């Protein structure tokens, strides 16, 4: 093999190869276990952190599920309370309408009785004067006064 002025000889190549193997063996014996141990520790830490992160995520998912369940329960309770309030409001409105209708009917009945009594009283009061009033009215229509006694006959 011709590499120019750096052309190695066979003994130089053997010495270099033996030196390389010895250095490699020393480095592999000293540095490789240490490097391997460091890499294993790093892997263990990484794996441990990953497991911790997965555990935290699982716990967070569980907490979220409980929170959503509680939230759904609260929404259901709020809907039930709204429905109950709506029913109570409807019942109160129906009761108020019934009470108002009853009071209206009582007021109408009372007013009817009052009007009937007032009408009867007015009729009883005006009945003796009907002849006189009729004669006056007829006199106005005819244009001449009529005697009340003539109208009564």
C-alpha positions in Angstrom: 0.0 0.0 0.0 1.5 3.3 -1.1 0.4 6.4 0.8 3.3 8.5 -0.1 5.8 9.8 2.4 3.8 8.3 5.3 4.1 4.8 4.0 3.9 2.6 7.1 5.9 -0.5 7.5 4.6 -3.8 8.8 6.2 -3.5 12.2 4.8 0.0 12.6 1.3 -1.3 11.7 1.6 -4.1 14.2 2.7 -1.8 16.9 -0.1 0.6 16.1 -2.6 -2.2 16.0 -1.4 -3.6 19.4 -1.4 -0.1 20.9 -4.9 0.5 19.6 -6.2 -2.8 21.0 -4.6 -2.1 24.4 -6.0 1.4 24.5 -9.4 0.2 23.4 -9.4 -2.6 26.0 -8.3 -0.2 28.8 -10.9 2.4 27.7 -13.6 -0.3 27.3 -12.8 -1.7 30.7 -12.8 1.6 32.4 -15.0 4.0 30.5 -17.5 1.6 28.9 -18.9 0.3 32.2 -19.0 3.8 33.6 -20.7 5.1 30.5 -23.1 2.1 30.5 -24.0 2.7 34.1 -24.6 6.4 33.4 -26.8 5.6 30.5 -28.8 3.0 32.6 -29.2 5.6 35.4 -30.4 8.1 32.9 -32.8 5.6 31.4 -34.1 4.7 34.9 -34.6 8.3 35.7 -36.3 9.0 32.4 -38.5 5.9 32.8 -39.2 6.7 36.4 -40.2 10.3 35.4 -42.4 8.9 32.6 -44.1 6.6 35.0 -44.6 9.4 37.5 -46.0 11.6 34.7 -48.4 8.8 33.6 -49.5 8.3 37.3 -50.1 12.1 37.6 -52.0 12.1 34.3 -54.1 9.1 35.5 -54.8 10.8 38.8 -55.7 14.0 36.9 -58.1 12.1 34.7 -59.7 10.5 37.8 -60.1 13.9 39.4 -61.6 15.3 36.2 -64.0 12.4 36.0 -65.1 13.0 39.6 -65.4 16.8 38.9 -67.5 16.1 35.8 -69.7 13.7 37.6 -70.2 16.2 40.4 -70.9 18.9 37.8 -73.4 16.7 36.1 -75.1 16.0 39.4 -75.2 19.7 40.2 -76.7 20.4 36.8 -79.3 17.7 37.4 -80.1 19.1 40.8 -80.4 22.6 39.4 -82.8 21.3 36.7 -84.8 19.5 39.3 -85.0 22.7 41.5 -86.0 24.8 38.4 -88.7 22.3 37.5 -89.9 22.2 41.1 -90.0 26.0 41.2 -91.8 26.1 37.9 -94.4 23.7 39.2 -94.8 25.6 42.4 -95.1 28.9 40.4 -97.8 27.3 38.2 -99.6 26.0 41.2 -99.4 29.5 42.8 -100.7 31.1 39.6 -103.5 28.6 39.4 -104.4 29.2 43.0 -104.3 32.9 42.6 -106.5 32.7 39.4 -109.0 30.4 41.3 -109.0 32.9 44.2 -109.5 35.8 41.8 -112.3 34.0 40.0 -114.0 33.2 43.3 -113.6 36.8 44.5 -114.9 38.1 41.1 -117.9 35.7 41.3 -118.6 36.9 44.9 -118.3 40.5 43.8 -120.6 39.9 40.9 -123.2 38.1 43.1 -122.9 40.9 45.7 -123.3 43.6 43.1 -126.2 41.8 41.5 -128.0 41.5 44.9 -127.2 45.2 45.6 -128.5 46.3 42.2 -131.6 44.1 42.5 -132.3 45.5 46.0 -131.7 49.1 44.7 -134.0 48.4 41.7 -136.7 47.0 44.0 -136.4 50.0 46.3 -136.5 52.4 43.4 -139.5 50.6 41.9 -141.3 50.6 45.2 -140.5 54.3 45.7 -141.6 55.3 42.2 -144.7 53.1 41.8 -147.0 55.6 43.6 -145.7 58.4 41.4 -146.0 56.5 38.1 -149.4 58.0 37.2 -148.2 61.5 37.9 -145.0 60.9 35.9 -146.9 59.3 33.0 -149.3 62.3 32.9 -146.4 64.7 32.8 -144.7 62.8 30.0 -147.9 62.5 28.0 -148.4 66.2 28.4 -145.0 67.0 27.1 -145.5 64.7 24.1 -148.9 66.3 23.3 -147.8 69.7 24.2 -150.6 70.4 26.7 -150.8 69.6 30.3 -152.9 66.7 31.4 -154.4 66.3 34.8 -152.8 63.5 36.9 -156.3 62.2 37.8 -157.3 61.8 34.2 -154.2 59.9 33.4 -154.8 57.5 36.3 -158.2 56.5 35.0 
